[in-house]
Amino acid sequence: MKTMVMLSNHHVHLTKEACDILFGEEGITFHHYLAEENGPWASNEFVDVGGPKGTISHLRVLGPLRGYTQCELLRTDCFKLGVDPPVRNSGKLEGAAELTLYGPKGELTVPCGILAWRHIHIDRETLAEIGKSFGDFVQVRTEGDRALVFEKVALVPGGKGLLMHVDTEEGNAAGCANGDMLEVII
Amino acid sequence: MKTMVMLSNHHVHLTKEACDILFGEEGITFHHYLAEENGPWASNEFVDVGGPKGTISHLRVLGPLRGYTQCELLRTDCFKLGVDPPVRNSGKLEGAAELTLYGPKGELTVPCGILAWRHIHIDRETLAEIGKSFGDFVQVRTEGDRALVFEKVALVPGGKGLLMHVDTEEGNAAGCANGDMLEVII
């Protein structure tokens, strides 16, 4: 079985309340869809993010707004910020690193910093076909000079077929690019 | 069998001639040893690096000087620079990306940009013990939330025992840190 892969740079999800504080009445505005139409989208808005040791600038806010505020960091960001966040599935913010988000209209300090757990969005039919449940792990192999096998790739809901998300460091380590088709080991 | 791992950030090696052009008579000066005493060292000197699309600043020059000029990039640098360098063992500069190095005393444009091929420095005795030759590959497994198996890890000369080098993106993708002991799969 194959999955398409997409690489995610560091980015931010906001609640309505957080968005109001950071961006005021105008809120966030649509820039482009990340993958399929009517799915998640990149906004035109960015925040700076501060931690105990330093600040990183210009993290894009993704839409639509969510039920939680979450900052998905790269591990290299964490050294600059001075935080050691857990690796988590989206929305699982237990133990998330406390960060300050700086927007044009205000700032906000909340425990929201995580590293994203590598995962595949999979539909229920395909999940049943392979005899797995949401939350189970599979492995994914990449080819080429930087061939590797990602272990503990979580199966999560969302979308049609299979779509894997890794962060840019994971994708670069594996030598893969957006849209590559990777082998899933069940 | 276990190997210690060290993460390398992007960095530059210079020939005597390149060093003269970039830094003049003073050359590069010792800052600290990277690992064991009398091994490779970090200098106090940095260069900026330019490609067709952009420039990245502040890459550290490593000592001692070598028989070749080589810029070991992170893959994320390559998008900023606008280059697509090959993954190569150190000193194998066939097809290396042409880059301009900017020093305080001058600049230099040479084909020197590579991504480092992940490798383990291993001594001849241990190499013989495991029935391998220099240039052969092994696999290396990491544990934890970001567990993965690096394939095609090259065995190269240098040092005593085993010491694995990956770049910071590879190390971050695998959730490992300097000094971690990783499982070698022969």
Interface residues (C-beta under 8 A of the other chain):
Chain A: L74 R75 T76 P86 V87 L115 W117 R118 D145 R146 A147 L148 V149 F150 E151 K152 V166 D167 T168 E169 E170 N172 A173 A174 G175
Chain B: L74 R75 T76 P86 V87 L115 W117 R118 D145 R146 A147 L148 V149 F150 E151 K152 V166 D167 T168 E169 E170 N172 A173 A174 G175
